[in-house]
Amino acid sequence: MRAAVMLVCGLVGFSAPAMAQQQGLNILTIFDQFAVSNAVASKCVKPDPAKLAKFLLNFQIVSTHASIRLQEMSPSSSNERIDQVMKDRYGEIDKHISSVISQETCNGPKVREALKRFDVQADIDFSGAMKPK
């Protein structure tokens, strides 16, 4: 189960480009990227309600598919354990983001990039694109 706890450890900066290139972009990396965007936006901006709702819907879709992937990686794990692993991972990311913001502020380059990604992620239309197999 420790492997699942480390589900996508490799958050390099905010976007994990080296990891994505090495492993190919996968749902767990995408989960991390959404978590980063969410953590940054919650600390640095107040998105308009419609954009926030779209982002949160997309984050829920990504989270559901990440959960399915973790269950595939560790079939003996309960749904509660998978949920806890994901909550712990989000907590790690949120803590890291807080540290970065305290060093570089909400106007820093990494934070601005994550905020741009928030906007892009809110505008994604997953309708039909990510149906479970």
C-alpha positions as CSV (number, residue, x, y, z in Angstrom):
1,M,0.0,0.0,0.0
2,R,3.0,2.3,0.5
3,A,3.3,2.4,-3.3
4,A,-0.2,3.8,-3.5
5,V,0.6,6.4,-0.8
6,M,3.4,7.6,-3.1
7,L,0.9,7.6,-5.9
8,V,2.5,10.3,-7.8
9,C,5.3,11.6,-5.6
10,G,7.4,13.5,-8.0
11,L,5.8,16.8,-7.9
12,V,8.6,18.8,-9.5
13,G,7.7,22.5,-9.2
14,F,4.0,22.6,-9.9
15,S,3.6,20.8,-13.2
16,A,5.7,17.7,-12.8
17,P,7.0,17.9,-16.4
18,A,9.9,15.6,-15.9
19,M,7.6,12.9,-14.4
20,A,5.0,13.4,-17.1
21,Q,7.6,12.9,-19.8
22,Q,9.1,9.8,-18.1
23,Q,5.9,8.0,-17.5
24,G,3.6,9.6,-20.0
25,L,0.7,11.8,-18.7
26,N,-1.5,9.6,-16.6
27,I,-4.6,10.2,-14.4
28,L,-2.6,10.3,-11.2
29,T,-0.3,13.0,-12.6
30,I,-3.4,14.9,-13.8
31,F,-4.9,14.5,-10.3
32,D,-1.8,16.2,-8.9
33,Q,-2.0,19.0,-11.4
34,F,-5.7,19.6,-10.5
35,A,-4.8,19.5,-6.8
36,V,-2.1,22.1,-7.3
37,S,-4.4,24.4,-9.2
38,N,-7.1,24.0,-6.6
39,A,-4.8,24.7,-3.7
40,V,-3.2,27.8,-5.4
41,A,-6.6,29.2,-6.5
42,S,-8.1,28.7,-3.0
43,K,-5.2,30.7,-1.5
44,C,-4.6,33.4,-4.1
45,V,-7.8,34.3,-5.9
46,K,-11.5,34.2,-5.6
47,P,-12.7,32.6,-8.9
48,D,-16.1,33.6,-10.2
49,P,-18.7,31.1,-9.1
50,A,-19.4,29.7,-12.6
51,K,-15.7,29.0,-13.3
52,L,-15.2,27.5,-9.9
53,A,-18.2,25.2,-10.4
54,K,-16.8,24.0,-13.7
55,F,-13.3,23.5,-12.2
56,L,-14.7,21.5,-9.3
57,L,-16.8,19.3,-11.6
58,N,-13.7,18.5,-13.7
59,F,-11.7,17.9,-10.5
60,Q,-14.3,15.5,-9.3
61,I,-14.2,13.6,-12.7
62,V,-10.4,13.4,-12.5
63,S,-10.6,12.4,-8.8
64,T,-13.0,9.6,-9.6
65,H,-10.7,8.2,-12.4
66,A,-7.7,8.5,-10.1
67,S,-9.5,6.6,-7.5
68,I,-10.3,3.9,-10.0
69,R,-6.7,3.7,-11.1
70,L,-5.5,3.4,-7.5
71,Q,-8.0,0.6,-7.0
72,E,-6.5,-1.2,-10.0
73,M,-3.1,-0.7,-8.6
74,S,-4.1,-2.1,-5.2
75,P,-7.2,-4.3,-5.6
76,S,-7.2,-5.4,-2.0
77,S,-7.5,-1.9,-0.7
78,S,-10.9,-0.7,0.5
79,N,-12.6,2.3,-0.9
80,E,-12.1,4.0,2.4
81,R,-8.4,3.4,2.2
82,I,-8.2,4.7,-1.4
83,D,-10.1,7.8,-0.3
84,Q,-7.7,8.3,2.6
85,V,-4.7,8.0,0.3
86,M,-6.1,10.6,-2.0
87,K,-7.0,13.0,0.9
88,D,-3.4,12.5,2.2
89,R,-2.0,13.3,-1.2
90,Y,-4.0,16.4,-1.5
91,G,-2.9,17.4,2.0
92,E,0.7,17.0,1.0
93,I,0.2,19.1,-2.1
94,D,-1.7,21.8,-0.2
95,K,1.1,22.0,2.4
96,H,3.7,22.3,-0.4
97,I,1.7,25.0,-2.1
98,S,1.5,27.0,1.2
99,S,5.2,26.8,1.5
100,V,5.8,28.0,-2.0
101,I,3.3,30.9,-1.7
102,S,5.0,32.0,1.6
103,Q,8.3,32.2,-0.3
104,E,7.2,33.6,-3.7
105,T,3.8,35.2,-2.9
106,C,0.7,34.8,-5.1
107,N,2.4,36.9,-7.8
108,G,5.4,34.5,-8.2
109,P,5.9,32.8,-11.6
110,K,5.0,29.3,-10.4
111,V,1.8,30.5,-8.7
112,R,0.8,32.5,-11.8
113,E,1.4,29.4,-14.0
114,A,-0.8,27.3,-11.7
115,L,-3.5,30.0,-11.8
116,K,-3.4,29.9,-15.6
117,R,-3.8,26.1,-15.5
118,F,-6.8,26.5,-13.2
119,D,-8.5,28.5,-15.9
120,V,-7.6,25.9,-18.5
121,Q,-8.7,23.1,-16.3
122,A,-12.1,24.8,-15.6
123,D,-12.7,25.0,-19.4
124,I,-12.0,21.4,-20.2
125,D,-15.1,19.5,-21.5
126,F,-14.8,15.9,-20.3
127,S,-18.2,14.9,-21.6
128,G,-17.7,11.4,-22.9
129,A,-13.9,11.7,-23.0
130,M,-13.1,9.9,-19.7
131,K,-15.8,7.2,-19.4
132,P,-14.5,4.3,-17.4
133,K,-13.7,1.2,-19.4
